[in-house]
Structures are given as C-alpha cells and as structure tokens.
C-alpha cells in the first residue's frame, strides 16, 4: 500500500484508526474499509501555446462502490499527488454515507497551475483528462464534480468530451456543470450556503446571536466567498477577516463583503485589495472572532496554532483543515464547537446528488426547491451528529465519522465479499 503516502493521507488514516478503535472494527476488516478500490495515474500531454508539448500527471481515486457509484470533485492544483487524492476520496466516502447519499467517495485531478494556463490550454488539459478517464467512469460508476481550480466550464468540457465518445449527450456524467447543459440551480453556491446554514444552527445551539456575531473566512474561492456572503445576507454576521493564497485582511470593525467579493471575482485573487488592513495569513487564524471558517486547503489548524484560536465555532468549509494534533488540543480546551468537514461542507455533494438525480430523470427543480431540500437534509444530519456526540460523549468529528464509517461497513457486510 506504499503508493498512498504523504501527510494528508496519513491524517485520513489516523482519523480512521481512531474511529475504528472507538466502534470496535476488527483488525482484519480495517484495510478493506480504508484503502481505495481503484487508483488511476495517467499522463496528459498538451500542446502549449508557445509550441511546447508538456505532460501533466493526472489522478483519479475511487474509494468504494458498495452503495452506488463513486462521487467526488476534480482538483487542478500544482501540488496534487495520489496520496492527497486518496485521502480526499476517503473523506468523501464518509461524507456521502453520513448524508445518506447512495455514493462511494472519489477524487481526482491534474497536477497543474490553472492560473498559469490560457483558456485553450485549460480546455485541452480538461478534455484530455476526461478522455483518459472514460474507461473508468460513467453515470453509474463514477460521477465527477468541480473542486479547487476547476469550475462549471471545466465540467462542461468534461461532459462534452464524454458525450462525444458516447455519441449522444450524457448530462449526468458530471455535476456542477452550467445550468444550460443540465446543471442545477443553486449548485455553485451549495457548499458555502451549507456552511453558513450550519453556522446558524451552531449559533442557536450555543445561544450566540448570529446577527452581529463576527467571522473570519480563510480561503476566498467559491466556497469561502459564498460562505461570507451568506453569513452576512442570511444571518447578519459581520465579516472581520478574509484571506486567500495571495493576501489576508483583518478589520475588527468589519470588511465590506460586497466590495471584496467583487474585487476577487474581477481579479481572481485578493492581492492588491486596498480597502482593508493587511495581516499575516498565519496570524489571521488566531484573531478574535465568534466564527472561524477555514475554506481553503488541508492542515491549516495545527498543533502549533490550535491552542491560540479565539473562536467559539470552527466551521470547516475545507476538507481536512484540522490535523489530529489540533483536534486533541481543541478537545482538551473544550471551548470551541467544531462543525467537522464531512458535515460542514456536505452541501456541495448533496446538491450534486440532486443534480445527478434530475439529470437521470430529465426533471428539473427550481432553485428555491433545491435550497429547501438542502436545508432539510443538513438539519437532519446536524441533529444526528449532535445526538451521537452527546450519547457517546465524543467530539462532533468522531460522531460524524462514526456514522459514516458504520454505514459503509454495514453495506459491505450486507453485500459480502465477491468472489
């Protein structure tokens, strides 16, 4: 199993070992539950605009197909490797099972910098990646979605490439695609909207008045920007800090989310924004705010900074933002309410499921219907996790993982081992 290496995979494996110990999974069952069913590595040669031919590494990891097709995002990022991809697929499995969706987890992507590519180069990489995946994906095998570095347009290219190979339009091969190509209303905003909704539920549980509460949002891509906008518009929260990989800003009197969102949409980064005070990105995480929402990458809440957080609610919009070492510190502190990633950012995959179902049925819902179904399901999952955490006297993360892992394990036990 040495192909799965690196700190992100080690983190996922550590989390699984802890939950397996808690619910008493025998040692001889653990490898089958943890390790992916299939991992693909492909080469993606592309004619660059300057005449060179460059080869990019691509990956797709399908964790399990016990409960249905695999489901997961496609990430374009320079540092992507198979270990990180596998960890993300594992977390997606537990997330889908926690939400009660008929999916296993998957993840994939290309090791490239989308910001350094022309539109033509990005399209070429996208189409060649999907072409390489065609023998291993279908609407009933593996359904892709956007992730960091990809968007609706990339999903449109994926869908077109697969459809041209099949000889007819197959809208349901991907989710998160443009509405005009069979996407669903509300999908782009779903993850951030779900984060904000669950923050509201956490505020109610902690008797924090959301209107006037303060929040820091780390990461200002699709998830972070929508989270900030929804916290302000739907809950009256005051955003006091924002950041992305280029810059961080903090103002205890509040940051104008409309202005900073417009700037980020126009310039694609926060660097150069002048209407708030700059701060060191690492220091931003430790500033005082009621809500801290890490919405960027893995492993940003660590053993080094967990003891210095000054938030009441940690809302994990990103996948894997909190290391096991940080979890132990937060548990010892006992004064930070953690909404774990597989619950907090589940809105994206939930609405992706809605999109997939609508595509299969060729029957589409309004955005208000989508959002109402999303809120109801998130409320149900949140209540289940709270109940499990209270009953077993465990953390919210352990409770969420316990539910997800148990459901996958139950499916495997019922199906048995073939042949």
N, C-alpha and C positions, 0 to 999 in steps of 0.2 A: 504493500500500500504506500510505498515511498513516493509515488507521484504526487500525493497530496501533502504538500509541505508549506511552511510559511506561518507567520504569526496569526493571520486571520483564520486559517483552517485549524490551527492549534487552539484558538479561542473557541471555535464552534465545538471541537472535540471535548474540550474541558467542560463546557456547558452541558454537553450531552452526558458525559460521565457523571456529573453531579446529579442530574435528573434521573439517570438510570439507577444510581445508588438510592435515591430517595424513593422511587416507586418499585424498587426491587426487581429490576430486569436481570435475569441470569446472564452470566458472562458469555455463554455460548450463543445468545441472541443479539448481543450488542453490535457486533461487526456488521451484521446484516441490516440493522436499523441505521447505523451511522454512515457506512460507506456507500457512495453513489452506485446506481445500477450501471451507468454508462458515462464515460468522459471522452469527448472528442477533441482532438487538436488538428487544426487544418492550417494550410498556408494560403495566403490571399495575395496573389501577385496583381499589381495595379500599375497601369501606365500613368505616371505622374505628369503634371502639366509642363514640367521642364524637360520632358523626354526620357527621363529615367524610368526603369521598372523597379518598383520597390515591393518587397514581400513582407506582409504583416502577419503575425501569428493570430489565429482565432481559436476560440474555445466554445464548447457547449457541454454542460454537465447536466445530466438528468438523474435526479436523486432516486426517485422510485415512481413506478406506475401502478401501484397497488390499488389506489382508489379512483383512478382515472388518468387522463393524460397529464403530463407534466406541464407546469406553468411557471413562467419567470421572465425577468427582464433581460435586455441585451445592452451591455455596457461597452462604450467606446472610451477607453482610458489608457494612457501611456504605460502605467504600471501593472495592468491586468495580467494575472497568471492563473494557472489551473487550480492552485491551492485556494486562492481567493474566490474563484468562480465556484468551486465545490462548496466552500463554506456558505456562500450566498444561496446556493441551491438547497443546502440542508436547512437553513433558516426559513427558506420559502416553503419547504415541506411542513415544518411545524406551524408556520403561519396559516397555510391553507387548511390544515387539519383543525387548528384552533377555530377558524372561521366556519368550519363545516362545509368547505367547498370540495367538490369531487375532483381534486387535483393532487398530484405529487409536485414536488418542487423542482425547478430547473433554473439555470442561469447561464448566460453566455456573453460573448462579446469579442472585441478585437482590441489588441494592444496597439493603440494609435492615439494621436492627439487630434481630436476633431476640430479644435480651434485653429490648428495649423494647416488644415486641408481646405482646398477650394470646394465649391459645391459639386463640381464634376468629380473630383477625387473622392469626396464623401459618398456620392451616389455609386461610384464604381466599387468602393470597398463594401458598401451595403449590399449591392446586388451580388457580388462575388461571394460574400459571406453566406447569404441565403442559398445561393446555388450549391455551395458545399454542404449545406445542412439538409437539402431536400431528401436524401435517402433516409434521414433520421427523424423528420418532423412531419406532422400532418395535424388537422384539426382534432384528431383523436389520439395523437401520440405526444405532441409537444407544441404548445401554443406560446409564441414569443410575445414580448411586450417591450416598451421603451424603458430605459434606465438612464443612468448618468451618461451624458454625451450623445444620447440618441433622442429622437422626438417623433412627432406624428409623421413628418415627412419621411424619415427613415423607415417607419413601419409601412408607409405607403409603397416605398420601393421594395421592401420585403414581400408585401402582398402581391405586387405586380410580378415580381420575379417568379414566385411560386405559382401564380396563376398562369403565366405564360408557359410554364413547364407542364401544367395540367391541361391546358387548352381551354380553360374556362375560368371565370372569376371565382376565387375561393376567399371570400371576405374574412371568414372565421379562422384563417391560419394565423393571424396576429390580432392583438388588441392594442388599443392606444393609437389607432390609425385615424386619419381625418374622418370627420362625420360624413363627408361627401363620398367616402369609399366604404361606408358601412360601419364607421365608428359610432360610439355612443355619446350623446350629450353628457357632459359632466365628467368624462374620464380624465381629462388633463388636470383638472382641479381636485380629483378624488382623494389623492394621498394627503395633500395639505389640508383639504377640508376635513378629512377624517381626524388628522392630528388636532386641529382646532376644536372639533366637536368633543373629542375625548378629554382635552384640557378643560373644557367647560364642565364635563362630568366630574373630573377630578376636583375642580374648584368647589363644586357642590358638595362633594364628599368631605372636603377639608374645611368647609364653611369659609372659603375665601370668596369675596365678592369679585367676580370676574371683571365687572365694569370698573375700570380704574386700576386693576392689577397691572403689574409690569412684566415684560417678557423680553428675553434675548433670543434671537434666532440665529444660530450658527449654520452657515450654508444658505445661499440665496439663489439657488437654481429654482427649478419648477416647484419642488416640494417646499423649500423654505420660503420662497416669495408668496406662494398661495397660503401657507400657514400663517404668515404675518398678516396678509390681507384679511383672511377670515377671522383671525383673532381680533382685529380692530373692528371690522364691519359687523360681525355677528355677535361678539361678546364684549366689545368696548374696552379691550385690553390696550394698554399703552406700550408700544414697542420702544425699548430704550437701547437696544443693541442689535446690530446686524453684521454679518461678515460673509465673505466668500474666500476663494483661494488667493485673491489678489489684495484684499484690504478688509479692515474691520473698523467699525464705528460704534461709539457709545456716547449717549447723551441722557443723563438721568431725567431730564425734562421731557424727553420723547423725541422720536425721529419720525418725520413725515413719511409714512409708508407709501403713500401715493406717489410722492416725488422720487423716492429711492427706487421703487419698483419700475417707474417709467424710465429712470436712468439706466437701470440694469437691463431692461428689455431692449433699449436702444443700443447700448454699448457692450452688452453680453457679459460685462464684469462690473464690479463696484469700484475698481481703481479709478481715481480721478473725480469721484464724487466729492463735493466741497461743502455740502450743507449740514455736515455733522462732524464732530471731532474724531480724528483717527485714534486708534488704540492698538496695542499689540494683540494679534489674534489669540494668543495663548492667555493673555490677561483678560480678554473679553469673557471667557467662560467662567471666570471667578468673580465677576462683578455682581453686585446685589440686584436681584430681580425675583419676583414671585415664581416666574416660569422660565426654565431654560430648555430650549428646543434644539438639540443638535440634529441638523437636517442635511449633513454633508456626507462624510465618509466614516469608515470604521475607526475604532480605537482612539477617540479623542478625549473621552473621560477615562482617565488612567489612575493608577495608584499614586501618581505624583500630584494630581490636582483634585481628586475626589474629596479629600478632606477639606478643601478650600472652597467648595461650591457654596454659594449663598442663595440657593433657590429652595422653594418649597415643593415644586413639581419639576421633575425631569421627564420631558416628553420626547421620546426617541423617534424622531422622524426619519432618521437614517437607519440603515441596517448595521447592527453590531457597533454602536458608538461607545459602549461602555465595556471595559475589559473586566474579566473575572476578579482581578485585584481591586479594581474600583468598586465592583459590586459588593465585595466583602467589607470595604470601608463604609460604603453607604448603608449597608445592613447594620453595621455596628453603630453608626451615627443615629439611625432611626428617625431622622427629621426631614428626609427627602422622599416624597411619594414618586416612585418610578412607574411610568407607563412604558412597559417594555416594548421593544421594537416590533416583535411579531404581533402585538396588539395595536400599538400606536400608529404604525404606518400601513395597517392592513387595508385601509380604504382603497388604495390603488388596485390591489388584486381582487378585492370584492367587486369593484365596478368593472374591472377587466372580465371577471366572470359574467357579470350582467351583459357586457358587450358580446362575449362569446355565445351566450345563450340567445341573444337577439339575432346574431348572425346565423346561427343554426336554424332558427325558426323563421327568419326573414320577417320578424315582427318587432318594431322598434318602439321604445318608450320615450316620453318627454323627459327633459332634464329634472323637472320637479318630481316625477315618479322615481327616477334614478336616485336622486338625493334623499328622498324619503325612505326608500328601501335601504340605502346605505346607512342612514341614521339608526333605523330599527335594528339592523344586524349588528352594528357597532355597539349599541346599547346592550344587546343580548350577550355579546362576547365579554364586554366590560363587566357585566353582572356575574357571569360565570367565573371569570378570573378572580374577582373580589371574593366571591363565595368560597372558591377553592383556597385562596390565600388565607382567609380567615379560619376556615375549617382545619387546614393542615398546619397553620401557624408558620407559613413560609412566605417568602417575598413574592411580589407580583410577577417577577420574571420566572421564578421557579413554578408558580402556579400556572402561568401561561404555557410554559414548556411542558409541564406535566400533562396538561390536557391534550396538547398537540401530539406529543410522543405516544401517549396511550392510545389515541385514535389510530395512528399509523400502525402501531404494534397490533392493535385489535384487528385491523384489516388484514395484516399479514397472517395472523393466526387463523382467521376465518378462511382465507384462501388457501392456506397451506403452502408447501414448497414443491414447485414443479421443476423437473420430473420426479 
